[in-house]
Amino acid sequence: MDNLSTDELILEFDFARIFFAEEEEEEEASYVVSLKDITKRERAEEELKRQMEESDRFNRLAVGRELKMIELKKRIQELEAERKKQ
């Protein structure tokens, strides 16, 4: 095992991660190839991203509505104060 050298190569795609390893010991070589399907993970990440964007959009709308309500309440108070003065 003194002459053992290992070369590794990892390739990543949208659908899979592929791992190649080559080990040489004297005149013998062995190869290991591992393929992992990451389709489910990719789909889950896309769904999470979509949900986050939808949540952000809802948050902006809700905050905008609340700011408008505060503005309207202030205006109502101003009008009531003017009416009481008359």
N, CA, C and O atoms as a GROMACS GRO file, in nm:
protein
  344
    1MET      N    1   0.080  -0.120   0.000
    1MET     CA    2   0.000   0.000   0.000
    1MET      C    3   0.085   0.126   0.000
    1MET      O    4   0.030   0.236   0.007
    2ASP      N    5   0.213   0.115  -0.007
    2ASP     CA    6   0.300   0.232  -0.004
    2ASP      C    7   0.285   0.318  -0.128
    2ASP      O    8   0.301   0.440  -0.120
    3ASN      N    9   0.255   0.259  -0.242
    3ASN     CA   10   0.245   0.332  -0.368
    3ASN      C   11   0.101   0.374  -0.398
    3ASN      O   12   0.065   0.389  -0.515
    4LEU      N   13   0.021   0.392  -0.296
    4LEU     CA   14  -0.120   0.424  -0.315
    4LEU      C   15  -0.137   0.572  -0.343
    4LEU      O   16  -0.094   0.656  -0.264
    5SER      N   17  -0.198   0.604  -0.456
    5SER     CA   18  -0.231   0.743  -0.485
    5SER      C   19  -0.378   0.748  -0.524
    5SER      O   20  -0.430   0.656  -0.587
    6THR      N   21  -0.443   0.853  -0.486
    6THR     CA   22  -0.586   0.865  -0.513
    6THR      C   23  -0.613   0.995  -0.585
    6THR      O   24  -0.570   1.102  -0.540
    7ASP      N   25  -0.683   0.987  -0.696
    7ASP     CA   26  -0.729   1.105  -0.767
    7ASP      C   27  -0.880   1.105  -0.758
    7ASP      O   28  -0.944   1.002  -0.779
    8GLU      N   29  -0.938   1.220  -0.727
    8GLU     CA   30  -1.082   1.230  -0.713
    8GLU      C   31  -1.135   1.339  -0.803
    8GLU      O   32  -1.068   1.439  -0.830
    9LEU      N   33  -1.255   1.319  -0.850
    9LEU     CA   34  -1.323   1.418  -0.932
    9LEU      C   35  -1.470   1.416  -0.893
    9LEU      O   36  -1.533   1.310  -0.892
   10ILE      N   37  -1.523   1.531  -0.861
   10ILE     CA   38  -1.665   1.541  -0.827
   10ILE      C   39  -1.730   1.636  -0.926
   10ILE      O   40  -1.686   1.750  -0.942
   11LEU      N   41  -1.834   1.589  -0.992
   11LEU     CA   42  -1.910   1.670  -1.088
   11LEU      C   43  -2.049   1.693  -1.031
   11LEU      O   44  -2.111   1.600  -0.980
   12GLU      N   45  -2.098   1.815  -1.040
   12GLU     CA   46  -2.233   1.844  -0.993
   12GLU      C   47  -2.316   1.898  -1.108
   12GLU      O   48  -2.274   1.985  -1.184
   13PHE      N   49  -2.435   1.844  -1.120
   13PHE     CA   50  -2.532   1.886  -1.220
   13PHE      C   51  -2.659   1.927  -1.149
   13PHE      O   52  -2.670   1.912  -1.027
   14ASP      N   53  -2.757   1.980  -1.224
   14ASP     CA   54  -2.884   2.017  -1.164
   14ASP      C   55  -2.956   1.896  -1.106
   14ASP      O   56  -3.035   1.910  -1.012
   15PHE      N   57  -2.931   1.780  -1.160
   15PHE     CA   58  -3.006   1.661  -1.120
   15PHE      C   59  -2.925   1.558  -1.041
   15PHE      O   60  -2.983   1.467  -0.983
   16ALA      N   61  -2.794   1.572  -1.037
   16ALA     CA   62  -2.715   1.468  -0.971
   16ALA      C   63  -2.576   1.517  -0.934
   16ALA      O   64  -2.526   1.615  -0.989
   17ARG      N   65  -2.517   1.446  -0.841
   17ARG     CA   66  -2.377   1.469  -0.804
   17ARG      C   67  -2.305   1.338  -0.834
   17ARG      O   68  -2.348   1.232  -0.788
   18ILE      N   69  -2.197   1.345  -0.909
   18ILE     CA   70  -2.123   1.226  -0.948
   18ILE      C   71  -1.983   1.233  -0.888
   18ILE      O   72  -1.914   1.334  -0.900
   19PHE      N   73  -1.942   1.126  -0.824
   19PHE     CA   74  -1.812   1.118  -0.759
   19PHE      C   75  -1.730   1.009  -0.826
   19PHE      O   76  -1.774   0.894  -0.833
   20PHE      N   77  -1.613   1.042  -0.875
   20PHE     CA   78  -1.521   0.946  -0.937
   20PHE      C   79  -1.396   0.940  -0.851
   20PHE      O   80  -1.345   1.043  -0.807
   21ALA      N   81  -1.347   0.822  -0.827
   21ALA     CA   82  -1.220   0.807  -0.755
   21ALA      C   83  -1.141   0.696  -0.822
   21ALA      O   84  -1.194   0.591  -0.857
   22GLU      N   85  -1.015   0.722  -0.838
   22GLU     CA   86  -0.926   0.622  -0.897
   22GLU      C   87  -0.814   0.596  -0.799
   22GLU      O   88  -0.747   0.689  -0.753
   23GLU      N   89  -0.794   0.473  -0.767
   23GLU     CA   90  -0.685   0.435  -0.677
   23GLU      C   91  -0.592   0.343  -0.753
   23GLU      O   92  -0.635   0.247  -0.816
   24GLU      N   93  -0.463   0.374  -0.747
   24GLU     CA   94  -0.364   0.290  -0.815
   24GLU      C   95  -0.272   0.229  -0.711
   24GLU      O   96  -0.215   0.298  -0.627
   25GLU      N   97  -0.260   0.101  -0.720
   25GLU     CA   98  -0.167   0.031  -0.632
   25GLU      C   99  -0.087  -0.062  -0.722
   25GLU      O  100  -0.139  -0.161  -0.775
   26GLU      N  101   0.038  -0.029  -0.739
   26GLU     CA  102   0.126  -0.099  -0.831
   26GLU      C  103   0.064  -0.101  -0.970
   26GLU      O  104   0.052   0.006  -1.030
   27GLU      N  105   0.023  -0.213  -1.024
   27GLU     CA  106  -0.030  -0.216  -1.160
   27GLU      C  107  -0.181  -0.231  -1.164
   27GLU      O  108  -0.238  -0.245  -1.272
   28GLU      N  109  -0.245  -0.229  -1.049
   28GLU     CA  110  -0.390  -0.242  -1.045
   28GLU      C  111  -0.453  -0.105  -1.023
   28GLU      O  112  -0.398  -0.021  -0.951
   29ALA      N  113  -0.566  -0.085  -1.084
   29ALA     CA  114  -0.640   0.040  -1.063
   29ALA      C  115  -0.784   0.003  -1.035
   29ALA      O  116  -0.839  -0.090  -1.094
   30SER      N  117  -0.845   0.075  -0.944
   30SER     CA  118  -0.987   0.053  -0.917
   30SER      C  119  -1.057   0.188  -0.928
   30SER      O  120  -0.999   0.293  -0.898
   31TYR      N  121  -1.181   0.183  -0.970
   31TYR     CA  122  -1.259   0.304  -0.988
   31TYR      C  123  -1.386   0.294  -0.904
   31TYR      O  124  -1.448   0.189  -0.895
   32VAL      N  125  -1.421   0.404  -0.845
   32VAL     CA  126  -1.545   0.412  -0.769
   32VAL      C  127  -1.626   0.524  -0.831
   32VAL      O  128  -1.577   0.636  -0.847
   33VAL      N  129  -1.750   0.494  -0.866
   33VAL     CA  130  -1.840   0.596  -0.920
   33VAL      C  131  -1.964   0.595  -0.834
   33VAL      O  132  -2.026   0.491  -0.812
   34SER      N  133  -2.000   0.712  -0.785
   34SER     CA  134  -2.119   0.725  -0.701
   34SER      C  135  -2.209   0.830  -0.763
   34SER      O  136  -2.164   0.941  -0.794
   35LEU      N  137  -2.334   0.797  -0.781
   35LEU     CA  138  -2.430   0.889  -0.840
   35LEU      C  139  -2.543   0.911  -0.740
   35LEU      O  140  -2.603   0.814  -0.692
   36LYS      N  141  -2.571   1.035  -0.709
   36LYS     CA  142  -2.676   1.067  -0.615
   36LYS      C  143  -2.778   1.156  -0.684
   36LYS      O  144  -2.745   1.265  -0.731
   37ASP      N  145  -2.901   1.111  -0.690
   37ASP     CA  146  -3.009   1.188  -0.751
   37ASP      C  147  -3.051   1.300  -0.655
   37ASP      O  148  -3.094   1.273  -0.542
   38ILE      N  149  -3.039   1.424  -0.699
   38ILE     CA  150  -3.076   1.538  -0.613
   38ILE      C  151  -3.198   1.611  -0.667
   38ILE      O  152  -3.221   1.727  -0.634
   39THR      N  153  -3.277   1.543  -0.750
   39THR     CA  154  -3.395   1.604  -0.809
   39THR      C  155  -3.493   1.651  -0.702
   39THR      O  156  -3.544   1.763  -0.710
   40LYS      N  157  -3.521   1.566  -0.603
   40LYS     CA  158  -3.616   1.602  -0.497
   40LYS      C  159  -3.568   1.725  -0.420
   40LYS      O  160  -3.646   1.814  -0.388
   41ARG      N  161  -3.438   1.728  -0.391
   41ARG     CA  162  -3.384   1.842  -0.317
   41ARG      C  163  -3.397   1.970  -0.398
   41ARG      O  164  -3.435   2.075  -0.346
   42GLU      N  165  -3.366   1.961  -0.528
   42GLU     CA  166  -3.377   2.078  -0.615
   42GLU      C  167  -3.521   2.128  -0.620
   42GLU      O  168  -3.546   2.248  -0.612
   43ARG      N  169  -3.615   2.036  -0.633
   43ARG     CA  170  -3.757   2.075  -0.637
   43ARG      C  171  -3.801   2.138  -0.504
   43ARG      O  172  -3.875   2.236  -0.503
   44ALA      N  173  -3.754   2.081  -0.394
   44ALA     CA  174  -3.788   2.136  -0.263
   44ALA      C  175  -3.730   2.276  -0.247
   44ALA      O  176  -3.797   2.364  -0.193
   45GLU      N  177  -3.608   2.298  -0.294
   45GLU     CA  178  -3.547   2.431  -0.287
   45GLU      C  179  -3.624   2.532  -0.372
   45GLU      O  180  -3.644   2.646  -0.330
   46GLU      N  181  -3.667   2.490  -0.490
   46GLU     CA  182  -3.746   2.578  -0.576
   46GLU      C  183  -3.879   2.613  -0.511
   46GLU      O  184  -3.923   2.728  -0.516
   47GLU      N  185  -3.945   2.515  -0.449
   47GLU     CA  186  -4.072   2.539  -0.382
   47GLU      C  187  -4.053   2.633  -0.263
   47GLU      O  188  -4.134   2.722  -0.240
   48LEU      N  189  -3.948   2.612  -0.188
   48LEU     CA  190  -3.918   2.699  -0.074
   48LEU      C  191  -3.893   2.842  -0.121
   48LEU      O  192  -3.940   2.938  -0.059
   49LYS      N  193  -3.819   2.857  -0.229
   49LYS     CA  194  -3.793   2.990  -0.285
   49LYS      C  195  -3.923   3.058  -0.327
   49LYS      O  196  -3.943   3.176  -0.302
   50ARG      N  197  -4.011   2.981  -0.392
   50ARG     CA  198  -4.140   3.036  -0.437
   50ARG      C  199  -4.223   3.080  -0.316
   50ARG      O  200  -4.283   3.187  -0.317
   51GLN      N  201  -4.225   2.998  -0.211
   51GLN     CA  202  -4.301   3.031  -0.091
   51GLN      C  203  -4.244   3.155  -0.021
   51GLN      O  204  -4.319   3.238   0.030
   52MET      N  205  -4.112   3.166  -0.020
   52MET     CA  206  -4.049   3.284   0.042
   52MET      C  207  -4.085   3.411  -0.034
   52MET      O  208  -4.115   3.514   0.026
   53GLU      N  209  -4.083   3.403  -0.168
   53GLU     CA  210  -4.119   3.519  -0.249
   53GLU      C  211  -4.265   3.557  -0.226
   53GLU      O  212  -4.297   3.676  -0.216
   54GLU      N  213  -4.352   3.458  -0.216
   54GLU     CA  214  -4.494   3.484  -0.190
   54GLU      C  215  -4.513   3.545  -0.052
   54GLU      O  216  -4.594   3.637  -0.035
   55SER      N  217  -4.440   3.496   0.045
   55SER     CA  218  -4.447   3.550   0.181
   55SER      C  219  -4.398   3.695   0.185
   55SER      O  220  -4.458   3.780   0.251
   56ASP      N  221  -4.288   3.722   0.116
   56ASP     CA  222  -4.236   3.859   0.109
   56ASP      C  223  -4.338   3.953   0.044
   56ASP      O  224  -4.358   4.066   0.091
   57ARG      N  225  -4.400   3.907  -0.063
   57ARG     CA  226  -4.500   3.989  -0.132
   57ARG      C  227  -4.618   4.020  -0.039
   57ARG      O  228  -4.664   4.134  -0.031
   58PHE      N  229  -4.667   3.917   0.030
   58PHE     CA  230  -4.777   3.937   0.124
   58PHE      C  231  -4.738   4.034   0.234
   58PHE      O  232  -4.816   4.121   0.272
   59ASN      N  233  -4.616   4.020   0.286
   59ASN     CA  234  -4.568   4.108   0.392
   59ASN      C  235  -4.566   4.254   0.346
   59ASN      O  236  -4.608   4.343   0.418
   60ARG      N  237  -4.514   4.276   0.224
   60ARG     CA  238  -4.512   4.414   0.171
   60ARG      C  239  -4.654   4.471   0.159
   60ARG      O  240  -4.677   4.587   0.192
   61LEU      N  241  -4.747   4.390   0.111
   61LEU     CA  242  -4.886   4.435   0.098
   61LEU      C  243  -4.948   4.465   0.234
   61LEU      O  244  -5.016   4.566   0.251
   62ALA      N  245  -4.925   4.377   0.331
   62ALA     CA  246  -4.982   4.395   0.465
   62ALA      C  247  -4.925   4.520   0.532
   62ALA      O  248  -4.999   4.597   0.592
   63VAL      N  249  -4.795   4.538   0.523
   63VAL     CA  250  -4.732   4.656   0.584
   63VAL      C  251  -4.783   4.783   0.516
   63VAL      O  252  -4.812   4.882   0.583
   64GLY      N  253  -4.793   4.781   0.384
   64GLY     CA  254  -4.845   4.896   0.311
   64GLY      C  255  -4.987   4.930   0.354
   64GLY      O  256  -5.022   5.048   0.370
   65ARG      N  257  -5.069   4.826   0.372
   65ARG     CA  258  -5.207   4.848   0.416
   65ARG      C  259  -5.210   4.910   0.555
   65ARG      O  260  -5.285   5.005   0.580
   66GLU      N  261  -5.128   4.858   0.645
   66GLU     CA  262  -5.125   4.911   0.782
   66GLU      C  263  -5.079   5.057   0.783
   66GLU      O  264  -5.134   5.139   0.857
   67LEU      N  265  -4.980   5.090   0.703
   67LEU     CA  266  -4.934   5.230   0.697
   67LEU      C  267  -5.045   5.321   0.646
   67LEU      O  268  -5.062   5.432   0.695
   68LYS      N  269  -5.120   5.274   0.547
   68LYS     CA  270  -5.231   5.352   0.494
   68LYS      C  271  -5.339   5.370   0.601
   68LYS      O  272  -5.397   5.478   0.612
   69MET      N  273  -5.367   5.264   0.680
   69MET     CA  274  -5.467   5.274   0.786
   69MET      C  275  -5.425   5.376   0.891
   69MET      O  276  -5.508   5.453   0.939
   70ILE      N  277  -5.298   5.379   0.927
   70ILE     CA  278  -5.248   5.477   1.024
   70ILE      C  279  -5.267   5.618   0.969
   70ILE      O  280  -5.309   5.708   1.042
   71GLU      N  281  -5.237   5.636   0.843
   71GLU     CA  282  -5.254   5.766   0.778
   71GLU      C  283  -5.401   5.809   0.778
   71GLU      O  284  -5.432   5.925   0.807
   72LEU      N  285  -5.491   5.717   0.747
   72LEU     CA  286  -5.634   5.748   0.745
   72LEU      C  287  -5.687   5.780   0.884
   72LEU      O  288  -5.766   5.873   0.900
   73LYS      N  289  -5.644   5.706   0.986
   73LYS     CA  290  -5.688   5.734   1.123
   73LYS      C  291  -5.642   5.873   1.167
   73LYS      O  292  -5.716   5.946   1.234
   74LYS      N  293  -5.519   5.908   1.130
   74LYS     CA  294  -5.468   6.041   1.165
   74LYS      C  295  -5.553   6.150   1.098
   74LYS      O  296  -5.586   6.250   1.161
   75ARG      N  297  -5.587   6.127   0.971
   75ARG     CA  298  -5.670   6.225   0.899
   75ARG      C  299  -5.808   6.237   0.961
   75ARG      O  300  -5.863   6.347   0.971
   76ILE      N  301  -5.866   6.125   1.003
   76ILE     CA  302  -5.997   6.126   1.070
   76ILE      C  303  -5.989   6.207   1.199
   76ILE      O  304  -6.077   6.288   1.227
   77GLN      N  305  -5.884   6.186   1.277
   77GLN     CA  306  -5.866   6.262   1.401
   77GLN      C  307  -5.855   6.412   1.372
   77GLN      O  308  -5.910   6.493   1.446
   78GLU      N  309  -5.784   6.449   1.265
   78GLU     CA  310  -5.771   6.590   1.228
   78GLU      C  311  -5.907   6.649   1.191
   78GLU      O  312  -5.941   6.759   1.233
   79LEU      N  313  -5.984   6.574   1.113
   79LEU     CA  314  -6.116   6.623   1.073
   79LEU      C  315  -6.210   6.635   1.193
   79LEU      O  316  -6.286   6.732   1.201
   80GLU      N  317  -6.205   6.539   1.285
   80GLU     CA  318  -6.289   6.548   1.405
   80GLU      C  319  -6.249   6.668   1.491
   80GLU      O  320  -6.336   6.735   1.548
   81ALA      N  321  -6.121   6.696   1.499
   81ALA     CA  322  -6.074   6.810   1.578
   81ALA      C  323  -6.122   6.940   1.514
   81ALA      O  324  -6.162   7.033   1.584
   82GLU      N  325  -6.118   6.948   1.380
   82GLU     CA  326  -6.167   7.067   1.308
   82GLU      C  327  -6.318   7.086   1.330
   82GLU      O  328  -6.364   7.198   1.349
   83ARG      N  329  -6.392   6.977   1.326
   83ARG     CA  330  -6.539   6.984   1.344
   83ARG      C  331  -6.573   7.032   1.483
   83ARG      O  332  -6.668   7.108   1.499
   84LYS      N  333  -6.498   6.990   1.585
   84LYS     CA  334  -6.526   7.031   1.723
   84LYS      C  335  -6.497   7.179   1.743
   84LYS      O  336  -6.561   7.244   1.826
   85LYS      N  337  -6.402   7.234   1.667
   85LYS     CA  338  -6.369   7.376   1.677
   85LYS      C  339  -6.480   7.464   1.623
   85LYS      O  340  -6.496   7.578   1.665
   86GLN      N  341  -6.558   7.411   1.528
   86GLN     CA  342  -6.661   7.492   1.462
   86GLN      C  343  -6.780   7.512   1.545
   86GLN      O  344  -6.874   7.578   1.503
   0.00000   0.00000   0.00000
